[in-house]
């Protein structure tokens, strides 16, 4: 059973997609305008089935989750809100899957809550020390709400341009317009500072004890493999890297079946131990 609901975390509402029962998996979306938890992860959640307790929130400033009064977006807020959400749900241990910005949050959460986070899957992740702001990420954060901005953004996210359909563009444009006011406060120019905000310190990375799976596209231009995933190999105690050839920034869309098999196999190890 899949449900959309609102959970109060530290006095502020968080909109959440929940499905299934069993071992808990927190799923964190990326940072593009119009991104939501359900939009990013609903297809993957359905494919994984009902034997996992999947939790996919809209992070603060995205979808139907506002930035708390007196705060602004950023790694600290998103990490604390993710931890607070699982506390509010009464979940004591859980795996975390994060895409792009969500990957950085997932890794930060694993460093902050080593007794609770059992596994991490960081997909096309941000967070590596020294990673620069790519031209494509800069353009995505600056994309104007509407069909032209949506088409340009989607074309940068995927290698296979056949995936940039009119239907996909229209859906993303609608989501961008709905969230435009909140998103405008998150990544104003100059945008390199927001990459810096999402960068994890060597101390944080060294504190991560959970097994980590890095998943990346070989042709990712938004968070390039060479500067985003590979540097993390030298900082994480228990890590492996899976690279999809002929793949851009969103492996879950460009290689959906293989991605879900990879994800399920890695997460299932907790159930088999």
N, C-alpha and C positions, 0 to 999 in steps of 0.2 A: 504494500500500500504506500502511495506517495502522497505527501501532504505539504501544503504551504502554510506557514504560520509565523507569528511574530513572538519573539522571545525577548524579555527585558533583561538587558545586561548592563549592570552598573547604572541603572536608571534610564537607559536609552534603548529604544526598540531596535531589534535586529531581525530582518526578514530572512526566513530560512526555508529551504526545500529539504524535507526529510523523507527517507524511504527505508523500508526493510527492517529486519531485526538481526541481531548477531553482533560480531565484533564491530566496533565503531570506526568509521573513517571520516575525517573532516576534510572537505574538499574546498579549496580556496582558488578563486578565479583571478585572472590577470587584470591589467589596468587600463585597457582600451576604453574609450568613451562608449557607453551603451552596454558595457559588460555587466552581467548579473550572475549570481550563483546558479540559478536554474538554466539560464541560457548557455552557460559554459559547460555544465555537467549533467543536465537531465538525460541526454542520450546515453552517456557513459553509465549513469546510475541505473537506467533501465536494463542495459546490457549486462551489468554485473549481477542483477537479480536481487531477490528479496532476502538473501542470506547474509547480507551486510547491513549494518545500521549506518546509512550514509547521511551526512549532514553537510549541506551546501549553502552557506549564508551569502547574502549580499553584504559585502564588506562596507564599512562606513564611507559614505559618499557615492555609493553605487546602488542602482536599483531603488528599492524601497527602504534602504537603511540610511538614515541621515547621519551626518557628522554630529557627534554630541555637542551640545551647547558649550561654548567656551573652548572647544578643541579644534584642531585641524587634522586632516588626513596625515598619514605617515606611518613608517614601520612600527614605531612604538604603539600607536593607537591600534593599528590593525592586529598586532601581535597580542596585546592585552585584551582586545575585544574577542579574538578567537579563543583565547584561554578562558575568558569569562563566560563565553557561550557554552563551552563544554562543561564548565563548572555548573552553570545554570541548568543544563540538561541532566546533571547527575552522572556524567560519564567520567570514570576514573582513569581509564587508559584508552588510547586511540592512536590509529595511524593518521598521518596527514599527507594529503596530495595537494600540491600547489602548482599553478601554472604561471610562469613569468613573474610578475610582482608577487603573486600568491606563493611561488616557490621560495622567494626570499622570506616571506612571512612564515612559511612552514618550517624553514631551517631555523629562523629566530625562535620560533615556538619550541622547537626541539631542544635548543640550547637553554631556554628559560625553564622548561618543564621536563627535564630528563626522566623523571620518574613516571610521567604520564604518557609521553609520546613514544610509541613502540617502533614505528617505522616512518620513513619519510620518502615520498616520491616527488622530486622537484623537476618539473617539466619546462623546458625552455627557460630556465630559471634566471632571475636576476640575483644580485647579492654578492657576486664574487668581488674580492678586493681588487681595486684598480680598474674595474670594468668601465669603459667610457660610455657616454650617451651616443648611441648610433643615430645616424641620420633618419633611419626609418622609425625608430622609437620616438624621436623628436617630432616627426611628422604625424605619427599616430596620436600622440598626446595633444597636438595642435589641431587635429582634424575638426572642421566645422560640422555642426549637426546638420544633417540633410543628406540627400542621395549622393551628391558629389563627394562629400567628405567620407561617407560610408563606403563608397566604391573604392576610393583611394586607399582607405585604411585596410579593407579586406584584401585588396591586391597586394599589399605589403605583408600581410600575415601569412599568406599561403604561396607555395611555389606553383601549384597547379591552378592556373587562372580560370580553368573551366569551373572551379568551385565558386567563383565570384558571379553567381547568378543574379538575375533581376530580383528574384524572390528573397535571396539572402541580403541583397542591398537594401531592399525595402524594409525588411524586418530590422536590420541594424540601424537604418536611418530613423525609424520610429523609436527605437530604444534610445538612440543618441539624443533625440529631441526631448524625450521624457526626462532624461537625466542631466540635461545640459546645465542647469543652474548649479546643481551640486558639484558636477565634474569640473566646472570652471574654477573652483577654488582649490583643486587638488594639485595641478601641475602647471602653474603659470610660468612663463618665461622669466629668467633663463632656466632651462629645464635640467641642465646637468646637475644642479643641486639636489634634484629629487632622485636621481640615480645615486648620488652620494648618500642621501637619506636611507635608501634601500640597501646600501652596502653593509655587509656583515663584517665585524671585526674578526681578526684571527683568533682572539680570545673566545668569542661567541662560537665560532666554527669548531674550535678545539673542545668546547664543552658538550658538543653533540655526541652522545653515545649510541643513539639508535642507528640501525643500518639505514643507509641512504641509497636510493636509486635515482641517478640523474638520467633523464630522457631528453634527447635533443635532436633537432633536425640538422642535417649536414649543411643545408642551404638556408638556414635561419639568418635573416638579415637584421632582425629586430634585436635579438640577443645572440650575437654570433657565437658559434661553438668555441672558437679559439679564445675568446675573452670572457665567456660566461660560464661554461661548464668545465672546460679543461683545467682552469686554475683551481677549481674547487677540489680536484683530485688530490692535491698536495696538502689540503687543510682538514680533510675529514677522516676520522679514524676508521670508519667502516663504510666504504663507498664503492659503487660500481656505476659504469656509464654505458648506456645503450644509445647508439646513434642510428637514426633512420636516414638512409640515403634518399635522394629525391624528395626532400621534405623541408618545409619552411618552419614557421614559428608555432604551428598548431598540429602536432602529431595526432592528437585525438580526432581531428577532422580529416587529415590527409592520409592517415593509415589507421583507420578506426578499429578494425578487427585485430590487427597485430598489437596495437596499443592496449586494447582491453585485455588481451591474453597476457601481455607483459605485466600489466598492472595487477591482474588477478593472481598470477603466479607469485609475484613478489609479496603481495599482501597475504596470500594464503599460507605462507610459511609460519605466520603467527598461530594459525589454527592447527598447523601440523606439529608444532613444537610441543 
